[in-house]
């Protein structure tokens, strides 16, 4: 863990939602671009200790879609996440659906990401609303939390690096 790194918090909300929060040392413009531009997403979204991102497409506009294909490091199996953008407000808010394709029959979640300037930093809040309590429980049982925390650390390194700071 590098000095000064902010922690990611994960909170259960009701029986169907998760709220992920983190303060990033970059302005909302940089955070938004790193969260949405495929060439930047490909550098942080997959937890590097577990998987690699082998395909990353994103048409970031209301009605557009995205698809991220990962490969497990050990077995070489691939799996994908995909969805549609429901709302795109650059540098402040993003709402999109999120489907883990191998489990699509169990439903999806809708993710609302808000970005709030805090001095020279950005507070990112990602609220995940699952289609059922069972789906949220299944997602948490898959080990999503450690992978998400690792990816958020990678995201921090990327945004700081984009500003010319340490971690590039």
C-alpha positions as CSV (number, residue, x, y, z in Angstrom):
1,X,0.0,0.0,0.0
2,X,1.5,3.3,-1.0
3,X,1.6,6.3,1.4
4,X,-1.4,8.5,1.2
5,X,-3.6,6.0,-0.6
6,X,-7.3,6.4,0.2
7,X,-9.4,3.4,1.2
8,X,-12.4,2.0,-0.6
9,X,-15.5,1.5,1.5
10,X,-18.2,-1.0,0.7
11,X,-21.6,-0.7,2.4
12,X,-24.6,-2.9,2.1
13,X,-27.8,-0.8,1.6
14,X,-31.1,-2.6,2.2
15,X,-31.2,-6.1,0.9
16,X,-30.5,-5.4,-2.8
17,X,-27.8,-2.7,-3.0
18,X,-24.1,-2.0,-2.5
19,X,-22.5,1.3,-2.1
20,X,-18.8,1.7,-3.0
21,X,-17.1,4.9,-2.1
22,X,-13.6,6.2,-2.6
23,X,-11.8,9.6,-2.7
24,X,-9.4,9.9,-5.6
25,X,-6.5,12.4,-5.9
26,X,-7.6,13.7,-9.2
27,X,-10.2,16.1,-10.6
28,X,-13.6,14.8,-11.7
29,X,-12.7,15.2,-15.4
30,X,-9.8,12.8,-15.0
31,X,-11.7,10.3,-12.9
32,X,-14.6,10.3,-15.4
33,X,-12.3,9.7,-18.4
34,X,-10.5,6.9,-16.6
35,X,-13.8,5.3,-15.7
36,X,-15.2,5.5,-19.2
37,X,-12.5,5.5,-22.0
38,X,-11.9,1.9,-23.1
39,X,-8.2,2.5,-23.5
40,X,-8.0,3.6,-19.9
41,X,-10.5,1.1,-18.5
42,X,-8.4,-1.7,-19.9
43,X,-5.5,-0.6,-17.7
44,X,-7.4,-0.9,-14.3
45,X,-10.7,-2.8,-14.5
46,X,-9.5,-6.4,-14.1
47,X,-7.8,-7.2,-10.8
48,X,-4.3,-8.0,-12.0
49,X,-3.6,-10.7,-9.4
50,X,-6.6,-12.7,-10.8
51,X,-7.3,-11.8,-14.4
52,X,-6.4,-9.8,-17.5
53,X,-8.8,-7.7,-19.6
54,X,-8.6,-9.1,-23.1
55,X,-11.4,-7.1,-24.8
56,X,-12.7,-3.7,-23.8
57,X,-15.3,-1.8,-25.8
58,X,-17.3,1.2,-24.6
59,X,-19.7,3.5,-26.5
60,X,-20.2,6.0,-23.7
61,X,-23.4,7.8,-24.5
62,X,-27.0,7.5,-23.5
63,X,-28.2,4.3,-25.2
64,X,-24.6,3.1,-25.9
65,X,-23.2,-0.1,-24.7
66,X,-20.0,-1.6,-23.2
67,X,-18.5,-5.1,-23.0
68,X,-15.4,-6.2,-21.0
69,X,-14.0,-9.7,-21.5
70,X,-11.6,-11.0,-18.9
71,X,-9.4,-14.1,-18.9
72,X,-8.5,-15.9,-15.6
73,X,-4.8,-16.0,-15.1
74,X,-4.6,-19.6,-14.0
75,X,-7.0,-21.4,-16.3
76,X,-7.3,-19.3,-19.4
77,X,-11.2,-19.3,-19.2
78,X,-12.8,-16.1,-20.4
79,X,-16.0,-14.4,-19.1
80,X,-17.6,-11.1,-19.9
81,X,-19.5,-8.2,-18.3
82,X,-21.7,-6.0,-20.4
83,X,-24.4,-3.4,-20.3
84,X,-26.1,-0.2,-21.6
85,X,-25.6,3.4,-20.6
86,X,-28.9,4.9,-19.3
87,X,-27.5,8.3,-18.4
88,X,-24.2,10.0,-19.2
89,X,-23.4,13.4,-17.6
90,X,-19.7,13.9,-18.2
91,X,-17.6,14.4,-15.2
92,X,-20.5,14.1,-12.7
93,X,-22.8,11.2,-13.2
94,X,-23.1,7.9,-15.0
95,X,-25.9,5.3,-14.9
96,X,-25.6,2.0,-16.6
97,X,-26.8,-1.6,-16.5
98,X,-24.3,-4.3,-15.6
99,X,-24.6,-8.0,-16.5
100,X,-22.2,-10.8,-15.7
101,X,-22.9,-12.7,-18.9
102,X,-22.3,-16.3,-17.5
103,X,-25.1,-15.6,-15.0
104,X,-27.3,-13.3,-17.1
105,X,-30.3,-15.5,-16.4
106,X,-30.2,-14.5,-12.7
107,X,-30.6,-10.8,-13.5
108,X,-28.5,-7.6,-13.6
109,X,-27.8,-4.6,-11.6
110,X,-28.0,-0.9,-12.4
111,X,-25.0,1.1,-11.3
112,X,-25.2,4.8,-10.6
113,X,-21.8,6.5,-10.3
114,X,-21.5,10.1,-9.0
115,X,-18.4,12.2,-9.0
116,X,-18.1,15.2,-6.6
117,X,-15.2,17.6,-6.5
118,X,-13.5,17.8,-3.1
119,X,-10.7,20.4,-3.5
120,X,-8.2,18.8,-6.0
121,X,-9.8,15.3,-5.4
122,X,-13.0,13.6,-6.4
123,X,-15.4,11.6,-4.2
124,X,-16.6,8.7,-6.3
125,X,-19.8,6.9,-5.1
126,X,-20.9,3.8,-7.0
127,X,-24.3,2.6,-6.0
128,X,-25.2,-0.9,-7.4
129,X,-28.9,-1.9,-7.3
130,X,-29.4,-5.6,-8.0
131,X,-32.5,-7.1,-9.4
132,X,-32.9,-9.4,-6.3
133,X,-31.4,-9.9,-2.8
134,X,-30.3,-13.3,-4.0
135,X,-28.3,-11.9,-6.8
136,X,-26.5,-9.4,-4.6
137,X,-25.7,-12.3,-2.1
138,X,-24.4,-14.4,-5.0
139,X,-22.2,-11.6,-6.3
140,X,-20.7,-11.1,-2.8
141,X,-20.1,-14.9,-2.5
142,X,-18.0,-14.9,-5.7
143,X,-15.2,-12.9,-4.1
144,X,-16.2,-9.7,-5.8
145,X,-15.1,-7.6,-2.9
146,X,-11.4,-8.3,-2.9
147,X,-11.3,-8.1,-6.7
148,X,-13.1,-4.8,-6.6
149,X,-10.7,-3.4,-3.9
150,X,-7.7,-4.4,-6.0
151,X,-9.2,-2.8,-9.1
152,X,-9.9,0.4,-7.2
153,X,-6.3,0.5,-6.1
154,X,-5.2,0.1,-9.7
155,X,-7.7,2.9,-10.7
156,X,-6.1,5.2,-8.1
157,X,-2.6,4.5,-9.5
158,X,-3.9,5.2,-13.0
159,X,-5.6,8.5,-12.3
160,X,-2.6,9.8,-10.2
161,X,-0.3,8.6,-13.1
162,X,-2.4,10.5,-15.6
163,X,-1.7,13.7,-13.7
164,X,2.0,13.0,-13.8
165,X,2.3,11.8,-10.2
166,X,3.6,8.6,-8.7
167,X,2.2,5.4,-9.9
168,X,2.3,5.9,-13.6
